[in-house]
Each structure stands twice: as C-alpha cells, then as structure tokens.
C-alpha cells in the first residue's frame, strides 16, 4: 500500500497515488471527467463505485475509468477517497467503510453542511478528513470549490486535493467556521444566476426577441460580465459605471432595479440560505 505521505511527484501531476470515488452522481462524475480531461492521473489510477451499475458503465465508456464491485474494495485500493454521496446517506456509508479506512488514507467529502467533527466521531480523530464545497459549474469545468481540513492532513496532501479540484475550475482554502457562511455565495448562487438569466430572457421575449436566442444572449452577457470582473481586477461598481451613460438606457434600468430592492433581495436571499446552512451544520454536530 502506498502511504499518502510518500506520494511521488514527477513533474506534471504525475503522482503515484490512487483516487477512488464513492458515488458517481452529477458532482462525482463531473470531477472524474475533469480529471481525465486534464490528464491529472493515468486512468488506471482512478476508480469508482456506485450502487447504480448503469451509471458506472456509462462513465466507464466515456472516460475509460474502471470500477470495483463494492465500496469496500474501492476504499482498500484507494489512497484518497472522494465521498460524492448525499448528506442523508453519509452516516450509513461511513459506518460501512470505517473498517477499511486507516490513518494513511485521505477522506474528501462533498456533503454540504456537515462538519469535520462528524467524520471524526465515526471514523476516529486520527483520520485525515477534507471537507469540500464544490458547485454545479464544475460540470462544465468552471466550478468554485472551497476546502477545509483537520490537523491530520499534511500540506502535500492538501495541495494534491486542491490540484484535483482545480481541474474542474478553481479551488480555495477556507476556515471551517466560514463554510456555512460561504454556502450562499458559491454553493447555492448558481441557482440565483440561472433565475437571473431566465428573467433576462423573459424580458427579452416580452420585447419580441425569440426565446432560444434570448437565453443564448442572456447567458453570454452574464458569462462575459463575470469574466470582466475576474480579468480586469476592477471593482464591479466601476464596471457598472462604465456601462451607465448620463441620461442613457442603462441608468434607467439600474434605477428600476434599485427602486425594486434588487441588491437587498439578493442579500436577503443569501442571509436566509446561510441560516439554513448553519441549521443543517448544527444538526450534525456531536451532541
């Protein structure tokens, strides 16, 4: 067995490690596809298990990644185990696999809202736990993932996990006490953006623009605007001001948005989302 702390890194992401995915839903399969596309590891170094064999066969046909017949076999084989399962079944999965998880294996979980202490309570405080919060744009290689970890995870192991998530977009470290707070900003925000795109398209259709074209134009406008924030480094307010000519059309629209509480509505929605995330996290804390 390869000790995770003895990873061999020979240049471009050529690491002597084995990754195992427990669960191949939207997020699990998105990350597998991204890793294969980025040539993060040879395909024989990545494997998976899912209760749905059809899902695994489809993913195998698409990526060349093979699978194990049971989650236990997969975990025995893996150095890093990605738990891409829903929070409601996580406890059962951990209980089933804990006998196969030693202190050299790294556990990376996708489950939203569940604290590191929950994993330690089931697996033991000597285990290596990374808690992550990816989002659905990872499915198109533009995800934003936040990760935190317990004291057992080494800097090298953490850098490997970060590189793994970077293959599906961007990844940053965050203190665990802010993981619930950031849910509204990265985990849930794609839903608000999709609603915004839908509303833009509805407004365009009201003006007579065909529906299919309206969605394309709205989505591209949002994509381009986001890219301007990231690439120019300018404050969003400065970029907004550049579009608003005195007495022009855009400032009329901005005026209407402000009159109807656009910013407050977004902030209020985020606040409600954060409250719910905290509530979920509290329910999983050790009593």
N, C-alpha and C positions, 0 to 999 in steps of 0.2 A: 504493500500500500504506500502511495506517495503521501508523505507528510506535507500538508499545505504550506507549512513554513519553509519547506525546502523546494519551492517552485523554481524551476529553471527557466529563466527568461533569456532567449537567444535572439534578441533583436525584435523585429516587427511582430509583437503579440504572439510569438512562438513560445507558448508556455506549456510546461509539462504538467498539465492539470486535466481533470475530467469534470465536466459540468453535467448535472442531472436535473431535469425539470419534472417536478411532480405537479401535473396539471398542464393541459395544452389548450386552455380557453383563449379568448382574444388576446390577453396580455402575454401569456406564456408563449403562444405561437408567434406573436409579433416579435418578441425578443429573440426567439430561435431563428426566425427568418433574417432578422437584422444581423445576428452573429455570423450566420452563414454568408450573407451578402458581403459583410466586412472582412470575411476570412479571419475572424477572431481566433478560431482554433480549427484544426482539421475536423471534418465531420465525424470521424470515429471517436473524437474526444468529447462529443456532446451526445447525450441520450435523453430519454423521456419515459414517462409512464402516465397513462390516463385510463380511467375506468372505461372510457369510450374508445374502443379499438378502432372504429372507423375514423375518428379524428386523427389518431396516430398514423394510420395508414395513409391518409391524405397528406399529412405533414411530411411523412417519410418520402412519398412520391415527389413532393415539391422541393424538399431540401436535401434529401439523401441521409437525413438523421435517422438512426435506428432506434428501437425501443426495447424495454425489458418487459417481461411478463408480469412483474409485480413491483410495487413501490419499494418493498424491502430490498429486492435485488438491485434496483437502481441506486438506492442510498448506499448500499455496501460498496458499489463500484465507484461512486462519486466522491470527489474532494470538496466540491461546492454544490450544495443542494438548493435549488430555487423552488420555493413553495409557492406555486402560482395557483393557489386554491382560495375559495371564498371564505370569509371570516366565519360563517356559520358551520363549516365542516372542519375548520382548522384544528380544533381541540382533538377531534377523533383521529385526524391524520397524524398529529404529533404523538398521541398516545400509541398509535400503531407502529410508528417508526422509531421511537426513542431508544429501543434496544440496539438499533443499528447505528446510532449517532454517537460517535466518540468525540473526544475533545480536540481532535485534529481537523474535523470536518467543519466547514463554514455553512451556516444556515442563512439563506436570504429569503425573506418573506415579502410577498406583495400585499398581504392583508391590511386593509386600511383601518387605522384607529387602534390597532392592538399593540400595547406597549411591550418593550423588550422583556420586562419582568414576567409577563405571561408565559413567554417561551422558556425562560429560566426556571420558572416554577414547575414546568412539566419535564423539561429536558435536563435540568441541573444548572447551577450557577457557573460551572466550569466550561460550559459550551460556548461556541463562537456564534453570536447572533447579529445579523444585519437586518434592520427594519427599513423597508423602502416604500416610497410612494411614487409609482410611475403614473402616467396618464395616457389616455387613449391615442393621442397623436403619435405615440411610439409605433402605432400600426403603420404609419407612413414615414417612419424614420425621423420624426420631429418631436419626440417625447421630451418632457421635462420631468426628471426623476430626482427626488430628494432621498438621501440615505442617512441613517444614524446607526449606532452600533454599541455593543457593550465593550467592557475593558479587555476582553479576551481576544478580540480581533486585532491583528497586527497591522501596521501601516502598509506593508506589502499586500496583504490580503485585501485591505480596503481599497488600495489603488487598483487591484485587479477587478474587484466588483464595480468600481467606478468606470473603468475602461469598458467593462461589459455593457453597462447601461449607456455609455457614450455612443455605442454602436447604433442605438435606437434614438439618438437625439442628443440631449445634454443631461449631465448629472452633477449635482452639487451636494456637499455635506451640510447637514443642519442639526442643531442641537435637538435632542428628543423632546424637550419641553416646548418646542415650537412646531412639532409635527402635526398636531391637531389644527393649529393656527394656520398652517400653510395649505391645508386641505382645500379651503375655499379659493385659494389663489391658483393652484396648479391642478389638483386632483379633480375638482368639480367645475372649474372655469370653462373647459371646452363646451359644456352644456349651455352656458350663458352666451358664448360666442356663436354657437350654432343657432340659438334663438335670435341673436342679433342679425346674423346672415339671413335667416328666414324673414325677419321683419323688413330688412332692406329690400329683399326680393319682393315681398308683398307690396311695399310702397312703389316699387318699380312697375309691377303688374298693374297697380292702380293707375299708373300713368300711361299704360298701354304697351309696355315692353314685354315680349314673350317670356313665359315662366322659366323655361330652360336657360335662356340667355341671362335672365335676371339673377339666377343662382350662380352662374359662372362669373358674371361681372362682380357680384357682391363678394363672393369668396375670394376672388383675385384682389379686390380692393382691400379686404381685411388682411390677406397674406402680405401684400405689398406694404401696407401701413406698419404691420408688425416688424417686417424686415427693416424698415427705415429706423424704427426705434432701436433695434439691435445693432445696426451697422453704422448709423450716423453718430450714436452716442449722445444725441441731443435730447433735451427734456421733452416729453410728449406735449407739454403746453406750448413749447417753441414751435414744434412741428405743426400743431393745430393752428397757431397764429399765422404760420406761413400760408395756410390754405384760406384764411379768412380775410378777404379783401374788404376795405372800408365800404359799407353800403352794399355789399355783394350778397350773393345767394347763400354762401356757406354760413355767414354770420347769422342769417335769418334762421337757418336750420339749428345752429348752436343755441340761439335764443329760445327756440321752441323746446329743445331738449332740456335746457336749464329750467324753463318755466314748468316743465312736467316732472322735474326731480330726477333726471337721468342719473346723475352721479350718486345721489342719495339712494336711489333704488338699487344700484349695483352694490354700494357699500352695505346697505341693509341686508341684501341677499347673502352677501359674504359673511356678515355677522351671524345670521341665522344658521348658515352652513357650519360655521365654526362652533357654534353652541352645540349642534348635533354631533359633530366630530368629537368634541370633549366628552359628551354624554356617552358615546359609544366606547371611548377610551376608558372612562371611569368604570363601565360595566365589566371590563376585562381585567381590572386591577385586582391583585390578591387581597382578599378580604382580611 
